[in-house]
Amino acid sequence: MEDLKLHGFWVSPFTMRVVWTLKLKGIEYENIEENPLNKSPELLEYNPVYKKAPVLVHAGKPICESMIIVEYLDEKLPHNSLVPHDPYEKAQARFWVTYADQMVPALFAALYFNSGTGEIEKIWEHLKVFEDQCLGDERKFFGGDTINIVDIALGSIFNVLFTIEDVNEVKVIEAEKFPLLHSWFNNFKNAPVIKENFPDREKLSATIKSIIAKVSGSS
């Protein structure tokens, strides 16, 4: 794929999804780092509806929303496929991606507004469903022996959960409470391509703290 540009925020879990996909596919691209507090005119032009990153621009044409971008790349380059070929398995994977993203409002409320245990409990409810429904057969990844779109979606969310722990000094992911998910995440983050492109935890937490301070100071 030629003439490929990614407008994103390196701290964003949604940008991480696209970066991981590009790296898993071995695709060369131009990275355009956006400022979440001062978005570029190009980003606003490419995504006039939501005005947010990530946006993938392929041959001048923008594609928005992280998991739509992931599926677009998977269709364009089917090697190292992230989306199951079987229609039923594909539908199931998309269901769990949607279910994972239902945690996002609680994630950002807990991270940016430190809104207390109520949001954490909502997150735990979702994680318990994943623990009980998805990993009972002790698969290495949600895709079995290989990473798929559910791993990409939930992996980025787990990164936010650990950032919540660091920023708000609260324990969210307990190995005793979610042993299968804990094991799965260790497998995911240590997969070679993911490990090479995983944000540094201390740098990420420090950056998020800085953003929160700036937003709080301007409000």
C-alpha angles and dihedrals in degrees: 000000000000132000094027122161131177121205106196150134111246090215093055118102088211093056088048089060092057094043092051091049093049091049094046088052092045092234122163114224143160112253116214109190112213128202109235089210095046112030119197122250088241092058092049090049094048094047106031093157103056099009093213143112148291103061121163114205114200117184089338094310118115125222116192136197119050102248092042087055091048092053091044091055091045092054093046093048110024095181113109086019116212097184118068114246095216108089093224094048089046091053091049092050092050090049092056092045089055091047091051091052091054085075093062099091091051091045095055093041089055093043104042102026101029087222097178139244095323093075092043090054090052089053091049091053090056093044091051089057091052090046093051102035108034112033105038093112090057095242115179091229135006085257092054110243093357135055117259138177094283090057090049093049098043094038091061090049092051088055088057090049092057090047089054088053092052098042099041099028094233128130112239106156111053117179090212092054097043108022097158094048090046090053092045093052092051089053091048100047091045095052102116100244093042092047091051091052102037115121116249105258098218094046091047094050092047091050093048090050089052092050091048091050092050093047092047091048093052096046 
